[in-house]
Amino acid sequence: MTDNIDATILDLLVASQSHLSGQVIARRLNLSRTAVWKRIEGLREAGFHIGSARNRGYRLISLPDRLLPVLVKTGLKTRTVGSEIVYLPRTDSTNVHAKKLAIQGTANGTIVLTEYQSQGHGRLSRTWTSPFAENLLLSIIFYPPVPPSKVFHLTLLASLAVCRSLIDRAHIPAGIKWPNDVYVNHRKICGILTEFSAHQDRVNWAVVGIGLNVNGTPSADPDIKNIATSIRHESGSRHERLPLLQAILQEIDVLYHRFLYGDAKAIREEWLSNSIVLGKPVLITAEDMVEEGIAQTIDEDGALLMRTSTGDIRRIVYGDLSLKLKRET
Ligand code: BT5
């Protein structure tokens, strides 16, 4: 695991175009040369490729393809999101871990990042599967000063942030499927799971979990091969996870502040213009109902308004339900 000393060593190595002597690093950090050497060994174990030459010192050759906090923080321009970054190479579920941190009162905007989840989950105890270090798996903790009816905006803004980033950075035609998915070419590329705790009319904390398929190959996973896609599958080549993650965090940061202090209406409008369900025939299933109709819009609180065959407008509140575009059924 890297910390501030590692981060400073990495900064020095990145800034230095050639070798940097252990003595110079030691002096800058007020460490012994042996301590520097131990740090370099630790960074090598974490996957940093650092060369060394006698009498010349160390040189950074390549960075690891791991979402280490020091890398995520470098160049990250956010006010709230990523205020703290908790990196767990493996965990059960980032949402589970994040909920524990939220209860302990971790900083607003803290993110929990992992390379692998043994019990990643969606809604209704469904499973979220993702191979080691191929995709993005994270949860963001917020303490939004809003009533529970507004929490769905967090799912809206996260899906919008992912959608924008996929279009702008990966150049793939992403669209949002109400209530919590991002789709590309009729397949799911991202799922979002927002969980929260509220007391009376006030949200205590909310955790926004995001699973985005970047370099995974869903076609190799029998459970999702017919319904899922990834950036790699769509574009035909691997995609760097780190800049994409930073772009998503930055988008979420901007949208979160806009949601709280500015213009939730504009977010909803942009969300609507990226929706792939509006105007389409849809089938809603929940424990106690099956409804068909044409998706009309979402209202201020994120509920879907659907016109049924009798012409009535039904208001479908986000919850434990599933929405299928009729062509998928
Ligand atoms: C979701 O649930 O789509 C929300 C998924 C949220 C996952 C993130 S990962 C980080 C954080 N930590 C967690 O433990 N969870 C969050 P839902 O709408 O219920 O959809 C779940 C369904 O998506 C499954 O039943 C599968 O059919 C499908 N699925 C599973 N893994 C997938 C994948 N990698 N790509 C696309 N679809 C997948």
Residues whose N, C-alpha, C, O or C-beta is under 5 A from the ligand:
A	BS01	BT5	S93 T94 N95 Q119 G120 H121 G122 R123 R126 T127 W128 T129 L137 L138 N180 K188 G191 I192 L193 G209 I210 G211 I224 A228
